[in-house]
Amino acid sequence: MTSNNLEGEAPAEPKLRACSHSIVLANRLRCAFRLGGSLALPFVVCCWISGVVAGETHVKIFDANGREASDLLQTISHESLSVAGQKLEWSDVVWLRFVGQVFNLPGSDRETKTNGQVENLPHEPRGSAIWLANGDRLVARATGIEDEQLHAAWRQFPEWPEFALPLESVRGLSLSLPQARERRDEIAGWLFDRKEARDELRLLNGDVLSGEITGWREETVTLKTGGGEIKLPNSDVRDIGFNPELLALPEPKELCWLVSLRDGSRVTLLASKSRFDGETLKAAHVSGVAWDIPLAAIFELRVLRGRAVFLSDLTPLEARHTPFLPDARAWPMQRDRSVAGQPLRLKGREFPKGLGMHSRSTVTYDLAEKFRAFHAVVGLDDTTIGEGTATCAVEVDGRRVFEPPALTRLKGPARLPIIDVSGAKRLTLTVDFGELGDSQDHVDFGDAVLLQ
């Protein structure tokens, strides 16, 4: 069954289970593609391949041909996967979402009801977190620094082994995440906006100390300042920002998976070096760290550097913002963040890829006649307080091809149709003032993607 709903639809809780090369007989599948209508397929035999019990794991998938399917996952490997009788190379996939699995983490339950069914959404990061130079977020507890590596342990997966990250790949961390989402988002914004060429510690009492972290062993952090060395117990430290000038995490040129875990973590993996083995993804992170991630811990997976190209990975020809009033605050476009510098969120769902814009803004990209289609989900960011009334439009070579109704929090986000850009040279996104001027006009284009 397909769905235009942003949250998607989930079946009645199919589960992964161990089954060594078992054969599962199913009667029929019904699949639907956004382009092409409904198709009933006789499903004769499917077998266990590369870690998934065929006929029991339900997924939603969006591919580079603009088709969306919601059905049973038949096979999956590091090279390809099969859903509803269609085999796809990973380069042909935009995103894959595991739905309907039961995944309970300590602390809270994030089940969201959609059309009478239930889909488990990722949990909010809790306790502590680590942010990497490339934007990855690990819900993990940092335990110390040794040999230029940050040692850490997963928070919600205590059975997973501890790991060590190259210190040069770590942008910063929080040892004590606030309960309020707004405060947690502020920490991430602070880390990614820092320009000071020094380490910085923010303490629980509100004090801020700057210098160079020279040691972190057991329960003590040592900071070298102009006045000498200061030793602080971990219990006094809330957040740590590392010197941004020392960051080094090269962006790979090969196909990668951006994997969102159900604890709120996001990690970028090298597809060529990662493997599906049984019910485990043997993950090769871009930093060189390796993890064994159970498939049941994965919420969704986006494919980077395949046939789909996310706008946030491209440099625009032009990006312009015009304030509502002269000399008012400028709101420059943001990549993979809202204009306020926070995660892109629409109707409770966080989008790791997309654009954040504010009225009135335009952004133009050079398509060079290389793409076939454009797609996105657009709406007012969840941080708005319900007053925004922005409008938006999509233009191709100067011709307005799509303009949804005015955006409001009450109406919620809208999924754009598959917009034809075949042979086009320019794509322009416009966000304009609504009935209330520019008040709370924080507009997100989630998963804004060009399809080749």
Buried (B, 14 or more C-beta within 10 A) or exposed (E): EBBEEBBBBBBEEBEBEEBEEEEBEBEEBBBBBBEEEEEEEEBEEBBBBBBBBBBBBBBBBBBBBBBBBBBBBBBBBBEBBBBBBBEBBBBBBBBBBBBBBEBEBEEEEBEBEBEEBBBBBBBBBBBBBBBBBBBBBBBBBBBBBEEEBBBBBBBBBEEBEEBBBBBBBBBBBBBEBBEEBEEBBBBBBBBBEBEEEBBBBBEEEEEEBBBEBEBBEEEBBBBBEEEEEEEBEBEBBBBBBBBBEEBEBEEBEEBBBBBBBBBBBBBBBBBBBBBBEBBBBBBBBBBEBEBEBBBBBBBBBBBBBBBBBBBBBBEBEEBEBBBBEEEEEEBEBBBBBBBBBBBBBBBEBBBBBBBBBBBBBBBBBBBEEEBBBBBBBBBBBBBBEEBBBBBBBBBBEEEEBBEBEBBBBEEEBBBBBBBBBEEBBBBBBBBBBBEBBBBBBBBBBBBBBBBB
